[in-house]
């Protein structure tokens, strides 16, 4: 179905369905007329149909108008109620007439009650027409309406008097009542006809079909009344004759009027050309009404002159009043026209001033596209005079790339309904006088024979929008695409026709050592380094690829595939590009007169069928972190097991979080044995996590897998609190063995741990300060950079603990420069040898010498030494010979639960496995004898966890 058929469909549907009603009306009226022409077959039936038939038709009209009045808007309701009252008067009058002729079988007296009801028919109909009419808004309008009615009525009275009414009045003689009754019918009909004609072109815009049908019904009734009052028919009239068919049809037509076919109002159509008349013909007919009335009066007088009759005084007086009314009306119209002309001139000057003074350009284009009018603002906006543009084709002034879109939009706008789309807004580029293309926004309106364009220059706005769009999609420091634009480029790169290209790759790049540059040289130098790195990255990728900065020191690159290489060669090519980028970014940067070096860790991920941009970027990110974890300054290709490892870490971190809150961690203690006496000098607190399968994991195992620093801090708080609680409980039972708790440097520097927090914890649980040994674990990364502020703060914290009696142990001694530096700066009481030294102390003479030297340093500084990871008896003997004072490991005991620990503390020694005797020093430091202690084979050894 076409658009025109779709519009026409709702208009033709109701008309087709409403054919039955008018057809039935025509059949009934024709049947009544045929019956009247044939005399109805008998006198009695003719009288019945001529009286009660007309009464029934009038009653039908009464009921129809009354029912319709209850459904229409309140403004139109009085008119249809008055039409119902008018029809009721006619029904009662015909009923009274039939009562005399049919029921009483007597001739109708004159005058009678029926005449009263017949005379009451016209006034309600006249008032009803006034209600339906469009009311004048001024007093002059009401006066002109009265004059129009009198002009029509006077002209009809003149010609009617000349033809028939004068003869009727003369025939009635001097009897006033018969003469008045004889003239009342035609006078009221004349008034009714005058109102019908005067108001025909003033009707309101409501249901025009119903109003026109009602007017036609009243007009048919008036014609029948006029024929009835003529002397020729009145003398010979009998009920049931053909004249009754007019009244019958008028009543039924009035009954049909409200319910007839009402076609919906068609929307106004756009103008089709300049030749269409601006004023409809119907609008000129009301202006001709006065002249037609004067012509009728003139014809009435000429009739008397031609017939050589004496001009009647009624005709002369009526004609004079008609002429006077015409003169008065013309005077009012003349004054009204003068006022309208002045007002129109003022409005025209006003709008001309608005158009000429407006900063917007107003153009009127013909249907052919030729400009007919251009406002003077064109010289300021376009740089071209209005006279130069008039006569030009609009298509020649538009940008060729915008022309097709503009033509399409204009055609769509003209095809749309003005009610649905009264205006249209369109933006295009317009050629200026200097040859530049200006961005112009135009509001388009329909105009007779063309279109009106209200144009304004929006070039600056378009530039600002483009600048804002660029700022929203690019990094402000390096001007590279940001994460949002890079994600969109990746989505386009792996979608559409490139979806099947597995050669597309994403590179994630992180600058290793950038934070050190910021700390040493400041953020300004860091920004210059980022700008230089971004420039190198943008120059290193191909023209079709994308380089982006994701944030901080993280960059990314999108390498589009060519679709022509196999997977292996494509991977080799991309890895070569990544390696070249790594070398390029690792070259020295000249900043503030000095060379600054950073490295680049790059992760590469290739697109796979069905992968999304977020997943592809995540894979590249995982590969980049694997490159950093593998030693930095390297390129790593994504593998699926990386994602599995991340999932495993995430699950383990979630389980750790639950385990901490649900108490799944257990606290074990490993004895620290004196190598000289074999006695348990202290115990080292260790946390264990009991998994769902009953396996105990050490902190190094589950924290290394999860990589969750927050969980490590939370576990450290739990370990310290629980160790103090259990040590205090053992002290109350008589076991005053000190407990060693590992605390990280990061934890000691944490602001959430106040300086007096450990002291208050000891006081709260009743543990003496000498019973706690704080074991300082691997130094914080900030300490490894020799940060003086961090070392000073850590030193103050440790000194505060030492003042209250807490001893300090340094873990991992001998493992690197950080431990040596900490020994030089921090207050330390106990040195714990790194496990890596103890493992190879028997096999490697080199390690033997290194360990021996470290132990001499500890002895010279007056510190105790503890060897960790002593698992073999040979290691015990070697360490004892080197001067190590204490040992901790499986050679003595594993980690014990609280019950087994108390048994070991009661025994107060730890036998060496395998029955190897320990030389126990019984004498003083300067010399003495040794005695051998051996383990009893009957004693059950506490197994390690």
N, C-alpha and C positions, 0 to 999 in steps of 0.2 A: 504494500500500500504506500503510495507516495505521500509527501507532506500535504499537498493540496487535498488529496482524498481523505487524509486523516482529519483535516480541518472541516471538510464538508460533511463527513459522516455524521456527527452529532446534530447537524442541521436538517438533514433529509430524513433521519430516522423518525422523529416525532411527527413530521408532516405525513409520512406514509401511514403511520398508525392512527392519525386523526381524520382520515378521509370518511370514515363511516358516519361520524356525527353530522357534518354538513350535508352529506348525501341524504341521510334520514330527514333532516330539516327541510331540504328541498322537496323530497317526496311528499311529506305531510302538507307543506304549503301548497304544492301543486294539486294534491288531492282535494284540499279544501277549495281551491279556486275552481277546479273542474266541477265539484259538487255545486258550488254557487252558480256557475254558468248554466248548469242543467236544472236549477231550481230544487235540487235535493230530492226530487221525485214526489214531494207532497208539500202542502202549505205548512202543516204542523212541524215536519222535520226542518223545513227551511227556517221557520221562526225559532225553533229550538237551537239549531246550529248558528243562526245569526245573533242570538242573544246569549244563551248559556255557553256556546262554543267560544265566543269572544271572551266571556267572563273566565272560562277555564284557562284559555291561553294567557290572559292577564295574570291569573293566579300563579301559573307556572313561572312567569317572569318575576312575580313578587318573591316566591320562594327561592328562585335561583339567585336573584340579586341579594337577598337577605343572607343566604348561606355563604355567598362569596364575600360579603362584607365582613364576616367573622374571620376570614382567612387573610385578608389583605392588610398591609401596614395601617397603623392608626391614622395616618395622614389621608389615606384614600377611603377610609371606612365610611365617613358621612355621605360621600357622593353616591355610593352604591345603596346605602340605606334610603336615600332620597329617591333613587330610581325605583327601589322596591315600593316605597310609599306611593309614587306616581302610578305604578302598575296596579297597586291595590285600589286606588281611586277609580281607575278604568274598569277593574273587575267588579267593583260594587255598582258602578253606574250601569254596566251591561247586565248585572244581575237584577237590578231594579227594573230595567227595561223588559227583561224576559219575564219577570213576575207579572207585569201588566199584560203582555201579549200572549204568553204561553199559559201561565197559571190562571189568571183572572179572565183571559180571553177578552180583553177590553183594549180599546185604542189608547195609545200613550198620551196623557194630558200634556199640555204645553202652557206654562213651564211646569217642571216636575222635579222631584228630588234627584232623579238621574242627571238632570242638567247641572245640579250643584257639584256632584262628584266628577262629572266630565270636565267642568270648568276647573276643578282642583287637580286635574291631571298635569297641566302645564307648569304651574309654579314650582313644585318639587323638582321637576326635570330641569327647569332653568337654573335653579340653585345648585343642583347636582353638577351641571356643566361648569358653573362658576368654580366649584370646589376642584374639579379636575383640571381646570385651566391653570396655566403658569401665572402666578400672581405678580402684578406689577410691584416694583420696589419703591416707587416714588408716587407722590400725589399727582404729578403730571401724567404718569403712566395710567393711574386709575381714571383720570379725566379723559385721556385719549381712548381708553377702553370704552367708556360711556359714550363718547362721541362716535366711535366706530359702530357701536351697537345702534345708536340712533340713526346714523347714516344708512345702515342696512335696513333698519326697521322703517325709517321714513320713506325710503325709496320703494320698499315693498308695499307700504301703505298707500303711497301715491298711485302706483300702477294698479293695485288691487281695488282702490276706491274708484279709479277711473273705469275699470272693467266690470266690477260686480257689486262692490259694497254700496256705492251710491244708489244703485237700483234697488238693493235690498232695503236700505233705510227709507227710501221713498215708498216702497211697497208696504211698509209697516204703518205708514200714516203717522198720526199724532200719538199713537200708543207708545209710551216710553218704555215699559217693561218688555214688550216683544221686540222693540227695536234694539234695546240694550242686549237682550239675550241673543238676538240674531247677529249682532256685531261682536259679541264677546268672544265667540269661537274663533273667528278669523283674526281678531286682534291678538289673542293669546298665541295663536299659531305663528303670527308674524313675529311676535317677540321671541318665541322659541326658535324660529328659523334664524332670526337676527343673531341670537346668542350662539347658535350652532356655527354660523358662518364667521362671526367675529372671533370665536374662540377656537376655530378649527386649527389655525396656525399658531395658537398659543398653548396648545396642550403640553402637559409635562412629559418628561422622559420616562414614565412608568411603563405599564403594559399597554403599548400603543394598539395592539391588536384588539384587546377588549374595549378600549375607548373608541376606536374607529367603528367597531361593530355596534356599540351602543349608540353612537351618533347616527349611524345609518338606520338603526331601528327607529330612533326618534324622528329622523327625517322622513321615513316611510309613513309613520303615523301622522305627521304634519301634512304630507301630501294627501293622505286619505281624508283628513279633516277639511282641507281646502276644497277637495272635490265635493265633500258632503255639504259645505256651506254655499256652494254655487247654486244659483236659482234653478238651473236646468235639472240638477240631480235631486235637489232637496224636495221638490214637489212630488217626484215619482219614486222616492226611496222607500224600500220595504226591507225589513230584516231578512237576512239570508241571501241578499243579492251579491254581485261580484265585488262591490265596494268593500264588503266586510272582509274579503280576502286580504286587502291591504292592512287593515287593523290586525287581523289574525297573524299575518306574516311579521308585522312590526313587533307584536308581543313575543312571538317565539324567537325572533331574532335577538331581542333584548335578553331573553332567557338564555340564549346560546352564547351571548357576548362574553361573559366572564370565563366560560369554560372552553372557548374555542382554541384553536391551535396557536400557541405563542412561541414564535421562533426566537431563539436567544439572540441578543444583540451581537452583531458581528463586530469584531474589533476593527478599529480604523486601519485602513491600509496605507502604506507609504505612497507618497505622490509618484506618479508614473512619468510625468513630463511637464514641461512648462506650459502646454496648451490647455491643461485642465483648468476649468473655471474655478475661481476662488470663491464665488458666491453661488449657491444652488438656486435653481429656478423657484423652488418653493419659498425661498426667503424673500423674493420680490413680490409675491402675490399680496401679502398684507399691505404693502405700500400702494397697490392699485385699488384697494377696497374703496377709499373715498371717491376716487374718480369713477368707478363703476356705479357707486350709489348716485352720484350727480348725473351720470348718463341715464340711469333708470328714471330719475325725476324728469329729466328733459324729454325722454320718450313719452312719459305720461302726459305732459303738457302738449307735446306735438300731436299726440293721438286726438286730444280734444280739438286742436286747431284743424287737423286734417278732416275730421268728421264734422267740422263746422258746428261743434257744440259749444255751449257756454261753459267757460272754465269755472269749475266748482271752487267755492271758497276753501273747502278742505284741502283740495289739491294745491291751491296757491299757498296757503299757510304752511302746509307740510313741505312743499318745495323750498319755500323761503327759509324754513328752519334747517333744512338739509344743507342749503347753500351756506347759511350762517355757520353751521357746525363744520362744514368743509373749510371755510375761511379760518375759523378759530383753530382747527386742527393743523392747518398748514402753517399758521403763525407759531404754534407751539413747536412744530417740527423744525421751522426755520431757526427759532431760538436754540432748540436742542442741537441742531447741526452746527450752529456757530460755536456753542459751548464745546461740542465734541471736537470741532476742528481746532479750537484753541488748545484743548487738552492734548489732542494728538500731536500738535506742533511742539508743545512743551515736552511730551514724552519722547518725541523724535529727537529733539535737541539734547535731552538728557541722555538718551542711549547713544547718540552720536558722540557726546563728550566722553561717556564711559568707554566706548570702543576706541576712540582716538587717543585717549589718555591712558589706556590699559597697557601694562607691560607685557601682557600676553598678545600673541599674534592671532588675529581672527581672520580666517580665510573661508571663502565660499567657493566650492568646486562644483562644476556642472557634472551631469552623469558621464560625460566623455572624459572627465578628469581634468578639464581645462579650468584654471583659476579665474573666477569672475570678479572676485573682490579680495583684497588684501589690506589689512589695517596698517596705518602708518608705523606701528610698532615694529614692523619687519626690518626697518633700517637699523634699529638698535639691537635686535635679536639676531637677525641673519646677516647683517651687514649689507643688505641689498634693498634698494628702494621698492616701495609697494608697486609703483607704476611699472617697474621692470619685471615684477613677478606676474602681474595681471596678464592673462593670455598664455602663460606658460602651462605646459602639462605637468601635473603633479608627479607623474612617474619619472620625469627627467630630473627631478630635484631630490629623489630618494636614493639611498645607497642601494646598489644592485643586489646585495645580499639580503636586504630587508624588503625589497619590492614584492617578492612572491608572498611573503607572510602578510604584508599589509593588504594586498589585493584579496587574499583569502579571508582575512578578518572583516574587510569591508563588505564582501559578498555575503558572508554569514550574517553580518549585522543587518543588511538590507532584507535578507530573507526571514529574519526573526520578526516576531510581533512587536510593535511599538509598546504595547502594554507590558510585555514581559521584559523587554530590554530597550528602555527609552534612550539610553546613551551608551557609548562604548569608549573605552580608554585604550589607547595603543601607543607604543613607544617605538621610535625608529630613528635613523640617522638622516640628517638633512644637510644638504650642501650649502655652506655659507658663501658670502661674497669673496672671502679670502681663499676659497678652495678647500677649507677644512670641513670635516664631518662633525656636525653638532648632534648631540643626543637630544631629541625633542620628544616631549610627552604631549599627546593630543587627546582632547575630549571631543568625540564625534557625535553630532546630532543630525537628525534628518531635517531636510529643508525641501521646499517645493522645487523640484527640478534639480536636486543635488544634495550636497552634504555641507555642513558647517564644521570647520576644524578650529578648535580653541587650543592654540599651541603655546608651549612654554619651554624654555631652554633648561634642561636638567643635566647638562654636561658635567658640571661640578659635582652634582649629587652622584652621578654614575662613577666618576673618578673616586669619590670618597667611598662609595660602596665597594669598588674594586680594591681600594687600599685596605678597608676594613676586612674584606674577605681574605686578602693576602696576609694580613696580620693574624687573622684567626687560624690560618693554615700553615704558618711558617714560624720558625723559632726567631725571637726578636734579636738574639745575640749573633747567631751565625747566618741567619736568613735561609737556612735549609728548611725543607718541609718538616713539620712537627709530627707527633705520633698520630694525630687524627688524619692528616693528609696522607701519611705513609701507609696507614691501615687501609685507606680508601684506594691508594695505588696498588697495594697488594691484592685487594679484593678484585680490582679490575684486571690485574696481571694474571690471576689464576682462574678467572671466570670467563664466560662468553666463549669465544672461539679458542682461547688459550687454555680452556679447562683440561684438555687432554695433553697439554705440553708439560711433561715431567722435568723439563730442563730449567724451569724457573726456580730460583733460589733466593733465600733471604739470609743476609749476613748481619749478625749482631756483634757490635764492636765496643769494647770497654777499654779505657785507657788506664793501664796499670801504673800506679805511682802518681796519679793526678792529685790525690789528696795531700801527698807530701809537698807538691809544688804549691798548693794553696797555703799550707801551714808555714812553709819556709819563705816564700816570696810574696804571699798575699793574694787576695782574690782578683785583683786587677791583672796580675801576671797570669793567674789561672784562666781568666777570660781571654786574654791574648793567646794563650796556648790553645784554647778551644776554637777560637777563630782560625788559627793557623791549621789545626787538625781538620776543621770543616772544609777549608779551602783545598787541602790536599785530597781529602776524600772526594769532593765534588769533581776535582780534575782527574781523578783516577778511574772513575766509572765511565761507562759509555754514554753517549748522548740519549739513548732511549731508556737507560736505567735511572734509578732514583736513589739519591743519597739523602739521609735525614738525620736529625738530632732528636733523640727520644727524651732527653733530659739528663742534667748533670754531665757526666763524662761518657755517657752511652750514646753511641751512634748506630745507624743501621743502613743497609744498602739492599736494594731490590735489583737483582740481576735477571732480566727477562730471558727466557729460552728462545732459541731460534727454530725448534721443532725439527731440525734436520740431523741432529747427532744422536748417537745411541747414548744410553745412560752412563756408561763407563767413561766415554770421552768427554761427555758433558760435565761429569763430576770432576774430572781431571782439570778441565778448563776453569771451572768455578773455583776450585781449590787453588789453582795457580793465581787467579785474580785475588783471592783472599790472602794468599802469601805475599803477593806484591803490595797489597794494601797494608799488611802488617809491617813490612819493611819500610814502606813510605811513611807510615805514621810513627815508626820508631826512630826516624832520623832526628837529629838534634833540632830544637827550636831556639831561635835567637830572640831572647826576651830580656829587655833592660841591659843589653850589653853582655849577656852571658848565655852560654849554651845550656839548655834545659832538655833533659831526656825523659821520655816516658815510653813504656812498652804498650803493645796492643794485644789483647786476648780476643780472638774472633771465633764465633760459633756459626756454623753453616747448616742450614736445613733446606732440603729440596721439597718442592711441591709434589704431592701425590694426588691421584684421582680422588675427588670427593672431599679433600681437606679444605677447611675454612681458613680465612686470614688470621684469626686469633690463634688457631692451633699451629699454623705454620710459624707465626712469630714466637709462640711459646717454645716450639722445638728449637728454634735458633737461639733463644735465650738460654735454654737448658744446655745447649752445646757450648755456649759462651762461658757459662759458669763451670762446666766441666774443664774447659781450657784454663780457667783461672785456678781451679783446684788442682790441676795437673802440673802446675809450675809457672803459669802465666807466660805471656809473650809467645803464644803459640796459636795454631788454628786447629779447631776440633770439629769434626763432622758429626751431626746428630745421628744417634742410634736409638732404636726403640727401647733398649734397656735403660736409657737415661730417664725416660718417663716412668718406667716401672720403679726405678730407684726413688724418684720423687714421690710417687704414690706410696711407696713403702715408708719413706720418711714422714710423710704426712700422716699416715695411719699410726705410725709409732708415736709421733708427737701427740696425736689425739689420745692414744692409749695412756701415754705418760701423764697427760693432764688429768685423765680420769683416775689413774693410779695414785697420784698425789692427793686427790680429794677423798679417795675411798680407802686410804691406808694400806695400799698394797706393797709399800716399801718396808723392808726390814733393816735393822741396824745390827751389824756384826762388828767384832773387834778382833784385830790381829795383834798378838803380843809382840812387843819390842824387847828383845832379850839382850842382856849384858853379855858380851863375848868374854868378859873376864870372869864372871861369877855364874853365868847361866841363869840368873834370876830375871824375872819379868819386871823391868824397870818402868814400863808404860804400855799402854795399849793404843793402837791406831784405829779410830772409828772409820768404818767403811759402810756405805749404803749398798743394799742389794734390792733388786726388783724381782719379785716372784711372779713369773708369767702365769698364764692360764694353764700351762702344762707342768707347772711346778719347778721350772728351771730358774735359777737365780742368775741375774745378769748384773755385771759390775757397772758402775757409772760410766767408765770409759767406753764400754760397749754400746749402751743404749743412747748415751748423749752424743757419741760420735755419729751414730746412724741418724738420729733425729735432727741434729744440728740446731737445736732450739736453745738459744741463749737464755730466754726467759724461764724455761723449765729448769735450766741449770742453776739459775739464781734462786728459784723457788726451792729446788732440792737442797742447795747449800744452806738456806735458812732452816729447813727442816733438820738437816744433818747436825748443825750446830746446836739447835734447841734440844733435840732428842739425845745427843751425846752428853750434854750437860745434865739433863734429867737423869739418865741412867748412871752417870758417874756419881752424882749426888746420892742416888739410892745405894750404890755399892759402898760409898763412904759411910753411910749410916749403918751398914752391916760390917764395917771394919776393914774394908778393902780400900785403901787410900791411894791406889795406883793412879798416876796421872793419865789423862786421856788426850790423845793428839787428834785434832780436828783440822782437816784441810780446808782452807779458806783462800779463795782466789784474790789476787790483787784488785781485780775489777769489783769484787764484792766489798773489800775494805774501803775502796774509794767511792762506793755508791752513797749518794746523798740520803738514801732511805735508811742507812745504818748510821745512827748518830754516834759521836765519839764515845759516849758513855753507855752505849747499848749493851756491849758484852759485859761490862761491870755490873749493870743492873740485872742482867740475866743471871749472872753468877750469884748475886745477892738474893734474887727471887727464889732460886732453887736450892740455896744453901751449899754451894760448892766453893771451896776455897780457891783463890786465884792461882796458887801454886799447883793445883791439880789440873790446870788446863794448859795445853801446849797448842798454839796456833801455828799451823803448818802453812807457810806461804807457798802457793802453787805457782805455776808458770806466770811470769810477769805479764801485765796487761800490754797490748800492742802499743799503747801510748808510751809505756816505759821503754819499749824496744827502740823507740825513736829518740831516746835520751831527752825526754821532756823534763826539764828542770822542775816545772811547777808540779808535775805528777809525782816525781820522786820526793819532793819536799813534803807534799801532803801525805804520801804514804809513810814517810819517815816519822811525821808527827803522830800519825795514827798508831804506829808500832811502838813509839816511845811512850805513848799514853798507856798502852796495854802493859808494857814492861814495867812501868812505875807501880802498877797495882799487883805485880807478881806473876803475870802471865808470861811464860817463856815463848820465844819465837824460834821457829824452825824454818830453814830455807830448803824447799824441795827442788829436786832436779839439779843439784850442784854438779858442775862439770859438764853440763849439757850445752853450754854456749856462752856467748859474751854477756847476755842479759843477766845470767846468774852471777858471773864474776862482778859485774857492775853493781848488782844488788848487794853483794857481799861487801863491796867497798863503801856503799852509801848507807845501808840499812842496819839497824841494831838486831843482830842475829845471835842466838844462843846455841843452836843445834844445826849441823849441816847434814843433809840427807843425800847420800851419793845416788846419782842417777842409775837406774836399772841397767842402762846400756853399758855402763862401766863394769858392773858386777857380772854380767852374763859371760863376758870373755876374759875375765881376770885370770883364770887358770890356763887357758889355751894360749893367750896372746901375751907375750912378754912386753909388747908396747903398751898395752892397756894396763898391765901390771905396774909399769913404771909411772904411767900417768896417774893411776889411782893412788899409788904410794906417795907421789908428790902432793896430790890434793889432800891426803890425810895428814901429811906433815904441815901443810898450811893450816888446817883446822886445829892441829895440836898446838902450833905456834901461837894461834889466836886465842887459845884457851877455850875452844868450843868442843862440845861433844859431837861425835860423828855416828851416823846411822846409815847402814847399807841396806838398800831396798832390794827385794827380789833375790834374797839368799836362799836358793833352793837345794844346793848340793853341799855335802859335808866338806868337800875340797875347798869350796868357796869360803866356808866358815874358817878353815885353817889358814887360808891365804890372807883373809882380811884381819884375822887376829894377829898374824905375824906382821902385818903392815902397820898395826897400831889403831885399827878401827875399834871403837868402843862398844858399839851396839849393832845388832843385826835384826832384820825383819824379813821373814819369808817362810817358804814351805819346809825349809830344813829344820825349823823349830816348831811351827804350827801354822795352820791355815787360819782363815777368818772364822771366829767362833761366835755362836749365839750366846745369849746372856747366861744360860744355865751352864754350858761347857766352859765359858770364861771364868765363872766363879769357881768351878772345880779346879781350873788351872791356877787361879790365884791362891786357892787354898794350898795347892801343891807347891806353888811359888817357884817352879822351874819348868823348863821345856827340854826334854831329852832330845838328843840328836838322832834322827832316823838311821837305821842300819847299824846301830851299836857302836858308832865311831866315837871315841872318847874325845872330850874337849880338855885341853890343858887349862885348868882354872888357876888363876893367879890368887894365891892365898896370902902372899906377903905384901909389903908396901910397894910403893911406886919405884923405889930405888933398887929393888932386888927382892929376892925371896924364892921360895920353892913353888913348884907347880904340882897340882894333883889332878889325876885323870878322873872325869865323871863319865859314866856310861849310862846308856838308857836301859831300863829294865824291860826284858822281853815280856814280862807279865803285865805291863802297864798298857792300857789301851790308848793308842795315839789318836788325837783329835784330827780327823781328816780335813784337808782344805776344802773350801766351798767350790 
